[in-house]
């Protein structure tokens, strides 16, 4: 049995994640890339949506804390401690209130 057939894949908001040896990673073009941080969800709400007063209950998810507000209207939400962060992310995405939604990553940076 191949490793790929043993790998679990989940897609949220057009981004794919794969579970390799018990750890979740971002997947791009079918290849494992950076390790995903399921404790931090990067979001960009659609124009007119205020994350400080977002109705999480209407989305069917617990209220999430804002870790930080970034430039250009992006927010990092705290998803640590959730039993199923992918389910919460899908429910948020399915509200139609977000332009962008992706779990953060532990990346490797290279200098030229």
C-alpha positions in Angstrom: 0.0 0.0 0.0 1.4 3.4 -1.0 1.8 6.3 1.5 -0.5 8.4 -0.7 -3.3 5.9 -0.2 -2.9 6.1 3.5 -2.9 9.9 3.6 -6.1 11.7 4.5 -6.9 14.8 2.4 -9.3 17.7 3.2 -10.1 20.7 1.1 -11.3 24.0 2.7 -12.0 27.2 0.7 -10.1 25.8 -2.2 -7.0 24.9 -0.2 -6.0 21.2 0.3 -4.5 19.8 3.4 -3.0 16.3 3.8 -2.2 14.3 6.9 1.2 12.7 6.7 2.5 10.7 9.6 0.0 12.3 12.0 0.8 15.9 11.0 -1.3 18.1 8.7 0.4 19.9 5.8 -0.6 22.2 3.1 -0.7 20.5 -0.3 0.0 22.3 -3.6 0.0 20.6 -7.0 -0.5 17.3 -5.3 2.7 17.7 -3.2 3.2 18.2 0.6 4.5 21.7 1.4 4.6 23.5 4.7 3.2 22.0 7.9 -0.3 23.5 8.7 -1.0 25.3 12.0 -4.6 24.2 12.7 -4.5 26.6 15.7 -4.5 29.7 13.5 -6.9 30.5 10.7 -6.1 33.3 8.4 -9.2 35.0 7.1 -10.3 38.0 5.0 -13.9 38.9 5.5 -15.8 40.4 2.6 -16.2 44.1 2.5 -18.6 45.3 5.2 -18.2 42.4 7.5 -16.7 43.3 10.9 -14.9 40.5 12.6 -15.2 42.2 15.9 -18.9 41.7 15.8 -19.1 38.6 13.5 -22.1 36.3 14.4 -20.3 33.0 14.9 -23.5 31.5 16.3 -25.3 32.0 13.0 -22.5 30.2 11.3 -22.9 27.3 13.7 -19.4 27.6 15.2 -18.0 28.7 18.6 -16.9 32.3 18.9 -13.2 32.5 17.9 -10.8 35.0 19.4 -9.0 37.4 17.0 -5.2 36.8 17.5 -4.3 39.7 15.3 -5.6 42.1 12.6 -3.3 42.3 9.6 -2.9 44.8 6.8 -5.4 44.8 3.9 -8.3 43.5 6.1 -6.9 40.1 7.0 -7.4 38.5 10.5 -5.8 35.6 12.3 -8.4 33.7 14.4 -7.5 31.3 17.2 -8.8 27.8 16.4 -6.7 26.1 19.0 -8.6 23.6 21.2 -11.3 22.9 18.6 -12.2 19.2 18.2 -12.5 19.7 14.4 -10.9 22.9 13.1 -11.6 21.8 9.5 -15.4 21.6 10.2 -15.3 25.1 11.8 -13.4 26.5 8.8 -15.8 24.9 6.3 -18.8 26.3 8.2 -17.2 29.8 8.2 -16.4 29.6 4.5 -19.9 28.4 3.7 -21.4 31.5 5.2 -20.2 33.3 2.0 -18.8 36.1 4.2 -15.1 35.5 3.4 -12.9 36.3 0.4 -10.0 34.2 1.9 -9.7 31.5 4.5 -6.7 29.3 5.0 -4.9 27.7 8.0 -1.6 29.3 8.8 1.7 27.4 8.2 5.0 26.7 9.7 7.1 27.6 6.7 10.6 27.5 5.6 12.1 30.7 4.3 15.0 30.8 1.9 17.2 33.8 1.1 18.6 34.3 -2.4 
